[in-house]
Amino acid sequence: MEIFVQQIINGLTAGSVYALVALGYTMVYGIIQLINFAHGEVVMIGGMVALTVITTLVGMGLPLPPIVLVLAGILAAIPICMALGYLLERAAYRPLRHAPRLAPLITAIGMSMVLQQVALLIWGRDPKAFPQIMENKSFIIAGASITSVQIAIILMSVLIMATLTWFVYRTRFGIAIRATAENVNVAALMGVDANRTIAATFVIGAGLAAVAGVMYGTYYGITHYTMGFMLGLKAFSAAVLGGIGNLAGAMLGGILLGLVEALGAGYIGEFTDLCRWPLVDGLLVERCANGGHVVLFGSNYQDVFAFMVLILVLVFRPSGLLGERVSERA
């Protein structure tokens, strides 16, 4: 039972990050039918910028509380990622808005590679460790451990997702976003500035990506210039699982994917004859019966479960759990 509860906690934490990134994918796809494969790299840029700011402040020796350092990193990462999201839409995607769908898709992949190489030039190829500035207290729930960082990630994600839902469904600009997603031409006839609305969607998604990048770096304690690639693919899988283009679907898909990964990796060793002890992030510790040798494994299987879920959804329910079957737009 302890293993099950522990993996549920780990899954909710990872799923919260996936959900935030998946929201960026689903908002862009919902409004212009584009899969922005460069979104994962925006997450990476956010994590790298926050790391740079936090490391600089710590190096200056300023007597700042840990929460202030983290907030400083987030507040620095959000505007930079928002500006990057706007530039991507304005320079890379807007000129191809009426081109065949393959053109913006290839452009998105190209921009992903460009952002990776830019990050490589700025921050180098070595992984960067987040400074341990916060005391990561552990609390015991039903025999499982949950840390203060995990609690903060889950609560912050819930707050952000609730705020975004309110914004999209209860504000005037949110109505403009939904109208543009329904039909760009009709929305323009009703007075909606389609270009401004689409650009704002990219900006909002990039802001969410910045927060997700900081969460990822804080939770796993490391950032790397390639970290956005796999994270982006998993978040895309989560968006497809929930129903891409659907906000609630992206949230649900992210949480479910995190749970599937954690439970799958947590129980992958059940078919062996060795004793097991769970570790955080889906890792298992196995001790050989003849020598006490300890082996860490399990995290690599998370990717397998993520993409198995994507394949199954595409085969049996291409529209996703909360998606609707719609006809192709003219």
C-alpha positions, 0 to 999 in steps of 0.5 A: 500500500505504501508503494502505491501511495508513494507512486500516486504522489510522484505521479501527481507531481509529474502530472502537474508539470505535464498538464501545464506544458500540455495546456500550451500545446492545446491552446495553440492547436485549438486556435490555429490547428498547429502543433507547436513542437518548439513549445518544449524548448520554451519550457527549457528556456524558462528553466535555464533563465530561472536557474541563471537568476537564482544562481546569480542572486545566491552568488551575490550573497544577498540575504534573501529568503528562499521563496524570494529567490524562487519567485525572482527566477519565475518572474524573470523567466515568464516575460522572457518566455512570453517574448519568445512565444510572441517572436515564434508566432510573429516570425515563424508561424504567422507568415505560414498561417495559410500555407499547407499544414506540413509547412508550419509543422516542419517550421515548428520542428526547425524552431525547436532545433534552433532553440536547442542550439541557442541554449547550447551556445548560452549555457553549454552542454553540461547539465546544470544543477539547481542550487538547493536553496529551500529546505525540502521537508518530508511529510508522511501520508499513509506510509508514503513520503511527500515533500514540501516541493511536491506540495508546492508544485501540485498546489501551484499547478491547481491554482494556475489551471483554475485561473486559466479556466476562469480567464478563458471562460469568464473574461472578454478576452477569453471569449475572443480566444474561443471565438477565434478558435471556433472560426477566425473569419467570423470572429474577425467580422464580429470585431475580434482582432485575430492576429492579436488574439492568436499572438496572445494565445502563444504568449499565455502558453509560453508563460505557462511553459516558463512556470513549468520549466522552473517547477521541473528544475526545482523538482528534479534539481537539474536542467539541460539544453535538451530537457525540453524535447522529451518533456514536450513529447510527453506533454503532447501525449498528455494533450492527445490523451485528454483531447487536444484543443480542450483545456480540461482534456489537457489538464486531465491528460497530464495528470493521468499520464503522470500517474500511468508513468509513476505506477508503471515504473513503480511496479515494473520490477514486480516480475523479478525475484528480488526485493524492492524498495521504491524511490522518488521519481519512479526509480526502484532500488533492487538488492541482489540476493547474493551480494547486497549490490544495489541497482537503480532502475525504472525511470527509463520505463517511464518513457515507454509507458508514456508513448504506449498510452499515446499509441493506444489513444491514437488507435482506439480514441483519436479524439482523446478522452474529452475530445469531440469528433469534428469535421475537417475545416474548410 
